Amino acid sequence: MGVALILAEKPSVARNIAQALKVKTRRDGYFENEEYIVTWAFGHLLQLYDAKDYDKDMKSWRIEKFPFIPENFKYKVKSDSKNKSSADTGAKKQLEIIKGLSAKNEVDRIISAVDADREGEVLATEILTYLKIKKPIYRLLLNEWTEEEVCRGMDKLVPIKEMQPLQDAGLSRQLADWIIGINLTSITTLTYGERKRMLNIGRVLLPTLKIIYDRDKEIENFQESSYYKLLGVFKRGTLEEFEGTYYEEENEKFEDNVYLEGLRELLKDKKAKVIDKVVTRKKEYPPLLFNLSNLQGHVTSKYKGWTSDKVLKVAQSLYEKKFITYPRTGSVALEESLKDRAKKVLEVVKKDLPFERDIRFTTSKRVFDNSKVESHSAIMPTYMVPSGLTGDERIVYEAIKNRFIMQFMPIAEFDETILKVKVLEDRIPGEFIAKGRIQLIEGWRVVEKIESKDTILPSVEKEELLDVVDSSVNKVVKKPPKSHTEKTLLRVMETCGKSFKAEDSEEDSEEMMKAILSGFSIGTPATRAETIKKLKDVGYITTKGKSLKCTELGKNIVETFPIKELLDLEYTGRLEKTLSDIEKEKYSKEDFLQMIKEFTVSSVGIIKESYMKNGSKANTTGTKEEIGKCPECGCSVIENSKAFGCSNWKNGCKFTIWKDDKYITSFNKTVSKEMVELLLKNGKVGFRNLKSKKGNVFSAYFIYEKDAETGAYKWRMEFI
């Protein structure tokens, strides 16, 4: 047999493979020995053509040129990050290396060793198709990069043709996002944009924005209301007092405080009887193993300054260093075939823990269940003991390790006591209920020192008489819903808005698991963090602490964008479900792309029609009231996020006053709306308490005038 050329996704992974296969000789861009050559990509080395690559006339956007959908999609070397018009030299060089290695006579087969997911499949397909490689291709499918797993995987290589459904799903996603993104971003920017600001439109971007918008609206429209509760304090002899809440027909909330005040008067100096006492032993199971979204939610809610994007990057680093399994998973259980490996890992990670004796390996269905695994098992540590972790890596690794260990700790147990107390007064129809809780077995809670909140009731029994020693009527004001955090947003994206439990819960119901595994979601575990980051980057949302809020631009996109399907969670969920069905060979790539093309053509037509009907740009960037008249052309000067400028910019008027104007800010003054109004009305604007470089205080007029030679506007000062 000849030499196998192995293609890894990144240099670090190639190094792991080379170490496992004892390939020690390092060359420029690859490792080699007599059996294997191990080379790598740097993530995506290629990208789809831009519209202008197909047609030079597409370099300048014009409404009549859209929709634009190529007959055949092509790839090119990815662009340089700093100069988009040039190819990335590193990517170009590595492609040449891969091409040269694949052409070697002794190389008789190619092994794709990229991540075993849609994106990995697309990444490898791009390269192998672009280089027109004809030799037999196989797939290495791994969940971790430890030496043991690499060697095991090399014995179970899969012919590349078996990966066709995953490849079709990945390419369908890539092409659909290009078709929708290029066409709708372009046409929307042309018809809705202001001051040449690009308005990003995407299949996953807009419904995610809508989730945040809807929550903001809930908070904005929340009507404050309140209700009342009657609390009674009871005591027997020298025992501790305890408090109960008054119920009538299983309801403790009352609109009428006058009624409760009347009952309170009746409580004075009364006796009460314990009419029922129920003690129930309850079990608390640990939260399920992490999938990516749950890991991101856990870390971002626990640690200040963390984003879901950061959690993914740190988890990816741990994965490439062989310390954890594949992180981009939606599963919260392990495949049943992993029982032996999990047992081996547990033996390693439990060593020297203060509660080591309590850790017992079990094969519980909560941990090992094929029906709860989609493509990849939940995240768990490997048997590799980490060393040299950064502070961030330590946080993520410890969270994953602790969650894994919790599964094999004793189940936490507590006693819940419910006392029902009846006041001996016929005019009080209801009863008081007091609840107590005593933690009996800490179990898995000790792993992260999760404190239990005990409420201890005194040792009273049924039929015992009590004294009513105090009472109060409390007003409870209903609180508005909380703004979304990255944790709660990820959960809504993961389940496409279907809520089965309290959104802050770490636990997952069976229904929720089915929803996640069905593929009916917004984005995938691998893309959700990127979507949230992009919403921030393009200015559609902002953060305040851990809360996510829509900006004015984001609000107006939701309110004015005419293609409502792209704002609809159900529609986007169906698209994601269809991609999942392509993976399962229930739907064809061709039918999906045809649907996307028809949707895009229709959407572009609707946006054009809306534009022609209105005869002017729709307003997406906030209320564009006229601040004054442009001294250049007489049109309205309006405000956007970065400047005050002429609304006639599309026809060439360049009059602009930037909000961060360095000349104005050098005097510790700001370019405000009021300042610009005065400037445009009077031709000048006055400032007091200005400071010179020598520290002298003075007042002056500022005049913004056109330089006759350069045609550019600049400031001139006139002392008062």
C-alpha positions in Angstrom: 0.0 0.0 0.0 1.2 3.5 -0.8 1.2 6.7 1.3 -2.0 8.2 2.8 -2.3 12.0 2.6 -4.3 13.2 5.7 -6.0 16.6 5.6 -6.7 18.2 9.0 -8.7 21.3 9.7 -5.9 23.2 11.6 -2.2 22.8 12.3 -2.8 21.9 16.0 -5.1 19.0 15.0 -2.5 17.9 12.3 0.1 17.8 15.1 -2.2 15.6 17.2 -2.7 13.2 14.4 1.0 13.1 13.5 1.8 12.4 17.2 -0.7 9.5 17.3 0.6 7.9 14.1 4.3 8.5 15.0 4.8 10.8 12.1 7.8 12.8 13.3 9.4 14.6 10.3 8.2 18.2 10.0 8.3 19.9 6.6 7.0 23.2 5.3 3.2 22.8 5.6 3.1 19.1 6.6 4.5 16.1 8.5 5.6 12.9 6.9 7.0 9.4 7.3 6.9 6.3 5.1 3.2 5.6 5.6 1.5 9.0 6.1 1.7 12.6 5.1 -0.3 14.9 7.4 -1.1 18.4 6.2 -3.7 21.0 7.2 -5.9 23.9 6.3 -6.3 27.1 8.4 -10.1 26.7 8.7 -11.6 27.7 5.3 -8.9 28.3 2.7 -11.5 29.1 0.1 -14.7 31.2 -0.2 -17.5 31.6 -2.6 -17.1 34.1 -5.4 -18.4 37.6 -4.7 -21.1 38.8 -7.1 -18.5 41.0 -8.8 -16.3 38.0 -9.5 -19.1 36.6 -11.8 -19.9 40.0 -13.4 -17.7 43.1 -13.2 -20.8 45.3 -13.4 -21.9 44.0 -10.0 -19.0 46.0 -8.4 -21.4 48.9 -8.1 -24.8 48.0 -6.6 -27.8 49.1 -8.6 -31.4 48.1 -7.8 -32.1 46.8 -11.4 -29.2 44.3 -11.1 -31.0 42.2 -8.4 -31.9 39.4 -7.9 -28.5 38.0 -8.8 -28.1 34.2 -8.6 -25.3 32.5 -10.5 -26.0 29.4 -12.5 -23.0 27.6 -11.1 -21.3 28.6 -7.9 -17.5 28.9 -7.8 -14.8 29.2 -5.2 -11.7 31.3 -4.9 -8.8 31.6 -2.4 -10.1 33.4 0.6 -9.5 37.2 0.8 -6.8 38.8 2.9 -8.4 40.0 6.2 -6.9 43.5 5.7 -7.1 43.9 1.9 -10.3 42.2 0.6 -9.3 42.7 -3.0 -6.2 40.4 -2.6 -6.0 36.7 -1.9 -4.7 35.6 1.5 -1.0 34.6 0.8 -0.9 32.0 3.6 -4.1 30.3 2.3 -2.8 30.4 -1.3 0.6 28.9 -0.3 -1.1 26.1 1.8 -3.4 25.2 -1.1 -0.3 24.8 -3.4 1.3 22.6 -0.8 -1.8 20.4 -0.5 -2.1 20.2 -4.3 1.6 19.2 -4.7 1.3 16.5 -2.0 -1.9 15.1 -3.5 -0.2 14.8 -6.9 2.7 12.7 -5.5 2.9 9.3 -7.2 3.3 7.5 -3.9 0.1 9.1 -2.5 -2.6 6.6 -3.4 -5.5 7.9 -1.1 -6.7 11.0 0.7 -8.1 11.0 4.2 -10.3 13.9 5.2 -9.7 14.5 9.0 -11.6 17.7 9.4 -14.3 18.2 12.1 -17.1 15.7 11.8 -19.8 18.2 11.2 -21.5 20.2 8.3 -18.8 23.0 8.3 -16.0 20.5 8.4 -17.5 18.6 5.5 -17.9 21.8 3.5 -14.3 22.9 4.3 -12.8 19.7 3.0 -15.2 19.5 0.0 -14.2 23.0 -1.1 -10.5 22.1 -1.1 -10.7 18.7 -2.7 -13.1 19.9 -5.4 -11.1 23.1 -6.1 -7.9 21.1 -6.5 -9.8 18.5 -8.6 -8.4 15.6 -6.7 -9.3 12.3 -8.3 -7.7 9.8 -6.0 -9.8 7.7 -3.5 -11.0 9.8 -0.6 -11.9 8.5 2.9 -13.2 10.1 6.0 -11.8 9.9 9.5 -14.6 10.5 12.0 -13.6 11.3 15.6 -15.1 12.9 18.6 -11.7 13.7 20.3 -8.1 13.9 19.2 -6.4 11.7 21.8 -3.9 9.2 20.5 -6.2 6.2 21.4 -9.1 7.7 19.4 -7.0 8.6 16.4 -5.6 5.1 16.1 -9.1 3.6 16.6 -10.6 5.9 13.9 -7.9 5.1 11.4 -9.0 1.5 11.6 -12.6 2.5 10.8 -12.3 4.9 7.9 -15.4 5.6 5.9 -15.5 6.1 2.1 -16.3 9.7 1.3 -19.4 8.8 -0.7 -21.0 7.9 2.6 -20.7 11.5 3.7 -22.7 12.8 0.8 -25.9 13.6 2.9 -23.8 15.7 5.4 -21.9 17.3 2.5 -25.3 18.2 0.8 -26.6 19.7 4.0 -23.5 21.8 4.5 -23.3 23.1 0.9 -27.1 23.8 1.0 -26.6 25.9 4.1 -23.6 27.7 2.6 -25.3 28.5 -0.8 -28.6 29.4 0.8 -26.9 32.0 3.1 -25.0 33.4 0.1 -28.1 33.7 -2.1 -30.2 35.3 0.7 -27.4 37.3 2.2 -26.0 38.8 -1.0 -29.3 39.7 -2.6 -31.3 40.9 0.4 -28.4 42.7 2.1 -27.7 44.6 -1.2 -31.3 45.4 -2.2 -32.2 46.4 1.4 -29.1 48.6 1.8 -30.0 50.3 -1.6 -33.6 50.9 -0.7 -33.7 51.2 3.1 -30.1 52.3 4.0 -29.0 55.8 5.1 -25.6 57.4 4.6 -24.1 54.3 2.9 -24.5 52.2 6.0 -24.8 48.5 5.1 -27.9 46.8 6.4 -27.1 43.1 7.0 -29.9 40.7 6.2 -29.6 37.0 7.0 -31.6 33.8 7.3 -30.5 33.4 11.0 -29.6 37.0 11.9 -33.1 38.5 11.6 -35.2 36.0 13.5 -32.6 36.2 16.3 -33.0 39.9 16.3 -36.7 39.5 16.4 -36.5 37.4 19.6 -34.7 40.3 21.4 -37.1 42.8 19.9 -40.1 40.9 21.1 -38.7 40.7 24.7 -38.0 44.5 24.6 -41.5 45.1 23.5 -42.9 42.9 26.3 -40.9 45.0 28.8 -42.0 48.3 27.1 -45.7 47.4 27.1 -45.7 45.8 30.5 -48.6 47.1 32.6 -47.7 47.3 36.3 -50.1 45.4 38.4 -50.2 44.0 41.9 -51.9 41.6 44.2 -52.0 40.9 48.0 -51.1 38.0 50.2 -52.1 37.3 53.8 -49.3 35.9 56.0 -49.9 34.4 59.4 -47.3 33.6 62.1 -47.9 30.6 64.3 -46.3 29.1 67.4 -46.7 26.2 69.8 -45.2 26.6 73.3 -41.5 27.2 73.3 -41.0 26.0 69.7 -39.8 28.3 67.0 -42.4 30.5 65.2 -43.2 29.7 61.6 -45.0 31.5 58.8 -47.8 30.3 56.6 -49.5 31.8 53.5 -53.3 32.1 53.4 -55.1 30.2 50.6 -58.7 30.0 49.4 -59.5 27.3 46.8 -55.8 26.8 46.2 -55.3 30.5 45.4 -53.0 32.8 47.5 -53.3 35.9 45.4 -56.0 38.4 46.1 -56.9 41.6 44.3 -58.8 43.1 47.3 -56.6 44.0 50.2 -59.6 45.3 52.2 -60.9 41.7 52.3 -57.6 40.4 53.6 -57.4 43.2 56.2 -60.8 42.1 57.4 -59.5 38.5 57.8 -56.4 39.8 59.5 -58.6 41.5 62.2 -60.3 38.1 62.8 -56.9 36.4 63.4 -56.1 38.4 66.5 -55.8 36.3 69.7 -57.1 33.2 67.9 -56.1 29.5 68.1 -55.3 27.4 65.1 -55.0 23.7 64.4 -52.6 21.6 62.2 -55.1 19.8 60.0 -52.6 18.1 57.8 -48.9 17.3 57.7 -47.2 15.7 54.7 -43.5 14.9 54.6 -42.2 13.8 51.2 -38.8 12.5 50.4 -37.7 14.0 47.1 -34.8 13.3 44.8 -32.8 15.9 42.9 -30.9 14.7 39.8 -27.9 16.6 38.5 -28.3 18.8 35.5 -27.6 16.9 32.3 -24.3 16.8 30.5 -23.4 20.0 28.6 -24.2 20.5 24.9 -22.6 23.7 23.5 -25.6 26.0 24.1 -26.0 24.9 27.7 -22.2 25.3 28.3 -22.3 28.8 26.8 -25.4 29.7 28.9 -23.8 28.3 32.1 -20.5 30.2 31.7 -21.9 33.5 30.4 -24.4 33.7 33.3 -21.8 32.7 35.9 -18.8 34.8 34.9 -18.7 38.5 34.1 -17.4 39.6 30.7 -17.9 36.2 29.0 -19.8 35.9 25.7 -21.1 32.8 24.0 -18.6 33.4 21.2 -15.7 33.4 23.7 -16.9 30.2 25.3 -17.0 28.5 21.9 -13.4 29.7 21.1 -12.1 28.5 24.5 -13.9 25.1 24.2 -12.5 24.7 20.7 -9.0 25.3 22.0 -9.5 22.7 24.7 -10.8 20.3 22.0 -7.7 20.8 19.8 -5.5 20.3 22.8 -7.2 16.9 23.4 -8.7 17.8 26.8 -12.4 17.6 25.9 -14.5 16.0 23.3 -16.1 17.7 20.3 -17.8 20.9 21.6 -20.2 21.8 18.7 -22.9 19.4 19.8 -26.6 19.7 20.5 -26.7 16.5 22.6 -26.9 16.2 26.4 -26.3 12.4 26.6 -23.5 10.0 25.5 -23.8 7.2 23.0 -24.1 3.9 24.8 -21.0 2.7 23.0 -19.0 5.2 25.1 -19.6 3.5 28.5 -16.1 2.0 28.7 -14.4 5.2 27.7 -16.4 7.3 30.1 -15.5 4.9 32.9 -11.8 5.3 32.0 -12.2 9.1 32.0 -13.9 9.0 35.4 -11.1 7.1 37.0 -8.7 9.8 35.8 -10.7 13.0 36.7 -11.9 11.8 40.1 -8.4 11.3 41.6 -7.6 13.2 44.8 -11.0 14.9 44.9 -12.2 15.3 48.5 -15.4 13.4 47.6 -13.7 10.8 45.6 -15.2 7.9 47.6 -18.7 9.0 46.7 -18.1 8.8 42.9 -19.4 5.6 41.5 -19.6 4.8 37.8 -23.1 3.9 36.6 -24.7 3.3 33.2 -27.8 5.4 33.8 -30.1 6.3 30.9 -29.7 9.9 31.9 -26.1 9.7 30.8 -26.0 7.0 28.2 -28.9 7.1 25.7 -28.6 6.7 22.0 -32.1 8.3 21.5 -30.8 11.6 23.0 -27.7 11.8 20.7 -27.7 13.5 17.4 -24.5 13.2 15.4 -22.2 13.9 18.4 -22.4 13.0 22.0 -22.5 15.5 24.8 -19.3 17.3 25.8 -17.1 15.5 28.3 -13.4 15.5 29.4 -11.0 13.1 27.8 -8.5 10.9 29.8 -5.8 13.5 29.2 -4.9 15.4 32.3 -4.6 19.1 31.3 -1.5 21.1 32.0 -0.6 24.7 31.2 -4.2 25.9 30.9 -4.9 29.6 30.7 -7.3 31.1 33.2 -10.1 31.1 30.6 -9.4 27.5 29.6 -9.5 26.5 33.3 -13.0 28.0 33.8 -14.5 26.1 30.8 -12.6 22.9 31.5 -13.6 22.8 35.1 -17.3 23.4 34.2 -17.2 20.5 31.8 -15.3 18.2 34.2 -17.6 19.0 37.1 -20.8 18.5 35.1 -19.4 15.1 34.0 -18.5 14.1 37.6 -21.9 15.1 38.9 -23.5 12.3 36.8 -21.7 9.7 38.9 -22.3 11.3 42.4 -25.1 10.3 44.7 -28.5 11.8 43.9 -29.3 14.7 46.2 -32.2 14.1 48.5 -34.3 16.3 50.7 -37.5 16.1 52.8 -40.3 18.5 51.9 -42.8 19.2 54.6 -46.2 20.8 54.0 -48.3 21.9 57.0 -51.9 22.9 56.6 -53.2 25.1 59.4 -56.8 26.0 60.0 -57.6 29.0 62.2 -60.4 28.2 64.7 -62.7 31.0 63.4 -65.7 30.2 61.2 -65.6 33.5 59.4 -62.1 32.6 57.9 -63.0 30.1 55.1 -59.5 29.3 53.9 -56.4 27.8 55.4 -52.7 28.6 55.9 -50.0 26.6 54.2 -46.4 26.5 55.4 -43.6 24.7 53.5 -40.3 23.5 54.8 -37.3 21.8 53.2 -34.4 20.0 54.8 -31.5 18.7 52.6 -30.6 15.2 53.7 -28.1 14.1 51.1 -26.0 16.8 49.4 -24.9 14.3 46.7 -23.8 15.9 43.4 -24.2 19.4 44.9 -20.8 19.2 46.7 -19.0 19.1 43.3 -19.5 22.8 42.8 -20.4 23.6 46.4 -24.0 24.4 45.5 -25.6 25.4 48.8 -29.1 24.2 49.5 -31.6 26.6 51.0 -33.2 24.9 53.9 -36.5 26.1 55.4 -36.9 24.4 58.7 -40.3 24.0 60.3 -40.8 23.3 64.0 -41.6 19.7 65.0 -45.4 20.0 65.2 -47.8 17.2 64.4 -51.3 16.9 63.0 -54.2 17.9 65.3 -51.9 20.0 67.5 -53.1 23.5 68.5 -51.1 26.6 67.8 -51.3 30.3 68.7 -51.7 32.9 66.0 -48.9 35.4 67.1 -48.8 37.8 64.2 -50.1 38.5 60.7 -49.6 40.9 57.8 -51.0 41.8 54.4 -48.3 42.2 51.9 -48.5 43.9 48.5 -46.7 42.1 45.7 -46.0 44.1 42.6 -45.8 42.0 39.4 -42.4 42.5 37.8 -41.9 42.9 34.0 -40.1 40.2 32.2 -36.3 40.4 32.2 -34.3 41.3 29.1 -32.7 38.4 27.3 -29.2 37.4 28.2 -27.0 35.2 26.0 -28.1 32.3 28.1 -31.8 32.8 27.6 -31.4 33.8 24.0 -29.4 30.6 23.2 -32.2 28.5 24.7 -34.9 30.2 22.6 -32.7 29.8 19.5 -32.1 26.1 20.4 -35.8 25.3 20.7 -37.1 27.8 18.2 -39.1 29.6 20.8 -40.8 26.5 22.3 -40.6 26.9 26.1 -41.1 23.8 28.2 -39.6 25.0 31.5 -38.5 28.2 33.3 -36.0 29.8 31.0 -33.3 30.0 33.6 -33.4 26.3 34.5 -30.4 24.2 33.8 -32.6 21.1 33.6 -34.2 19.9 30.4 -37.5 18.1 29.9 -38.0 15.2 27.5 -40.1 17.5 25.3 -37.3 20.0 25.1 -34.8 17.3 24.2 -37.0 16.2 21.4 -37.4 19.7 20.1 -33.6 20.2 20.1 -32.9 16.9 18.5 -35.5 17.4 15.8 -33.3 20.1 14.1 -36.2 22.6 14.4 -34.1 25.5 15.6 -32.6 28.9 14.8 -29.1 28.1 13.6 -26.9 25.3 14.9 -24.8 24.9 18.0 -21.8 25.9 15.9 -23.3 29.2 14.5 -25.4 30.7 17.3 -22.6 32.4 19.1 -21.4 33.9 15.8 -24.9 35.2 15.1 -25.1 36.9 18.5 -21.7 38.5 17.9 -22.7 39.7 14.4 -25.8 41.3 15.7 -23.6 43.3 18.1 -21.0 44.1 15.4 -23.6 45.4 12.8 -25.2 47.6 15.5 -28.6 45.8 15.7 -28.3 45.0 19.4 -26.3 46.3 22.3 -25.4 45.0 25.8 -26.0 46.4 29.2 -24.3 44.2 31.7 -25.5 40.7 30.7 -28.7 42.0 29.2 -29.2 42.2 25.4 -31.3 45.1 24.0 -32.3 46.2 20.5 -30.7 49.4 19.2 -32.9 52.0 17.3 -31.5 50.5 14.1 -32.4 47.0 15.2 -35.9 48.1 16.2 -36.5 49.8 12.9 -35.2 46.9 10.8 -37.8 44.6 12.6 -40.6 47.2 12.2 -40.0 48.2 8.5 -38.4 45.2 6.8 -41.1 43.9 4.5 -40.0 40.2 4.2 -41.7 39.0 7.4 -40.8 35.4 6.8 -37.2 36.2 7.7 -38.4 37.6 11.0 -40.5 34.5 11.7 -39.1 31.8 14.1 -41.4 29.2 12.6 -40.2 29.9 9.0 -36.5 29.9 9.9 -37.0 26.8 12.1 -38.5 25.0 9.1 -35.5 25.9 7.0 -33.1 24.6 9.6 -35.3 21.5 10.0 -35.0 20.9 6.2 -31.2 21.1 6.4 -31.4 18.5 9.1 -33.6 16.4 6.9 -31.1 16.7 4.0 -28.5 15.1 6.4 -31.0 12.3 7.0 -31.7 11.9 3.3 -35.3 12.9 3.8 -35.0 16.0 1.5 -32.9 16.8 -1.5 -30.3 19.6 -1.8 -31.7 20.5 -5.3 -35.3 21.0 -4.0 -34.0 23.0 -1.0 -31.9 25.4 -3.2 -34.8 25.8 -5.7 -37.0 26.8 -2.8 -34.4 29.3 -1.6 -34.0 30.8 -5.1 -37.7 31.3 -5.5 -38.0 32.9 -2.0 -35.1 35.3 -2.8 -36.5 36.3 -6.2 -39.9 36.9 -4.6 -38.4 38.9 -1.7 -36.3 41.1 -4.0 -39.5 41.9 -6.0 -41.4 42.8 -2.8 -38.7 45.2 -1.6 -38.5 46.8 -5.1 -42.2 47.2 -5.2 -42.3 48.7 -1.7 -39.5 51.1 -2.7 -41.2 52.2 -5.9 -44.6 52.6 -4.2 -43.2 54.9 -1.4 -41.0 56.8 -3.9 -38.3 57.2 -1.3 -36.3 55.3 1.2 -38.1 53.5 4.0 -36.9 54.7 7.4 -34.8 52.0 9.2 -32.4 54.0 11.2 -34.7 55.8 13.5 -36.9 58.9 13.2 -35.2 61.1 10.5 -36.6 64.5 11.4 -35.0 67.4 9.5 -32.4 69.1 11.6 -31.8 71.9 9.1 -31.2 72.6 5.4 -28.0 71.4 3.7 -25.9 74.5 2.8 -24.6 72.6 -0.2 -27.8 71.5 -2.0 -30.7 72.6 0.2 -32.0 69.1 1.1 -32.7 68.0 4.6 -29.8 67.3 7.0 -30.6 64.3 9.1 -29.0 62.3 11.9 -27.6 58.8 11.9 -25.6 56.9 14.4 -22.2 58.4 13.4 -22.9 61.8 11.9 -25.3 64.6 10.8 -25.4 64.5 7.0 -27.4 65.5 3.9 -30.2 63.1 3.0 -29.3 63.7 -0.7 -26.1 61.7 -0.3 -27.1 59.1 -2.9 -27.0 61.8 -5.6 -23.6 62.9 -4.6 -24.0 65.5 -1.9 -21.2 64.9 0.7 -22.1 67.5 3.3 -21.4 65.7 6.7 -20.6 66.8 10.3 -19.2 63.8 12.1 -20.2 63.2 15.8 -16.6 62.4 16.7 -15.2 65.4 14.9 -11.6 65.7 16.3 -11.5 69.5 16.1 -14.6 69.9 18.3 -13.7 67.2 20.7 -10.2 68.7 21.2 -12.0 71.5 23.1 -13.9 68.9 25.2 -17.1 69.8 23.4 -19.5 67.4 21.6 -21.3 67.6 18.2 -24.9 67.5 19.4 -28.2 67.8 17.6 -28.8 71.2 19.2 -25.4 72.4 18.1 -26.0 71.4 14.5 -29.5 73.0 14.5 -28.0 76.3 15.5 -25.1 76.0 13.1 -27.4 75.4 10.1 -29.9 78.1 11.2 -27.4 80.9 12.0 -24.3 79.9 10.0 -22.3 79.7 13.2 -22.6 78.3 16.8 -21.2 79.7 20.0 -19.3 78.0 22.8 -18.4 79.3 26.2 -15.8 78.1 28.7 -13.3 76.9 26.0 -9.8 76.3 27.1 -6.7 77.1 25.1 -3.5 75.0 25.2 -2.1 77.5 27.7 -5.1 77.0 29.9 -6.8 80.3 29.2 -10.7 80.3 29.2 -12.5 82.0 26.3 -15.6 82.0 24.2 -15.9 81.8 20.4 -18.1 81.1 17.5 -17.5 78.0 15.3 -18.2 78.3 11.6 -18.3 75.3 9.3 -17.4 76.5 5.8 -16.3 75.1 2.4 -12.6 75.4 1.4 -12.7 77.0 -2.1 -9.6 75.1 -3.2 -10.2 71.6 -1.9 -14.1 71.6 -1.8 -14.0 70.1 1.7 -15.7 71.6 4.7 -13.6 72.7 7.7 -14.0 74.6 10.9 -13.1 78.3 11.4 -13.1 80.0 14.8 -14.3 83.5 15.4 -13.6 85.0 18.9 -16.4 86.7 20.7 
